[in-house]
Amino acid sequence: MANTAQSKKRARQSEARYAVNKARRSRIRTFLRKVEEAIASGDAEVAAAALKAAQPELARGVSKGVLHKNTVSRKISRLASRVKAVVKA
């Protein structure tokens, strides 16, 4: 349990950051789910649009420290290749 004023403040700040980061992660997952659903439906235009909308959200997650740069890079790369396959098909 926090005893000093500083440790109490840090605990409050930690809870606030946790809530913000949780919301941000949830938002990113929603964008990723939309891309996945568009790929599964086989609609090339919707999939491409969903990916285009998801990319800035993922990049924002990196800049805010919610996700690692390489993780996001890998996700975007894999999604892009899957969307490209849907477009070709």
C-alpha angles and dihedrals in degrees: 000000000000112000109171124062090245094052091047090052092048089052090052092048091048092054091049093049090047091055093047093047092046091053091046092050090049091051091050091049090052091055091048091049090053090054091048092050092048091051091048092050090053094229105143098194095049091045092051092047092048091051091048089053093046097052097071090045091054091046089051089053089057094047091049092049097244095118134025118255095236093048091055092044090053093047093050092047094050094045092048092053091049092048089048089053090052091050091052093047 
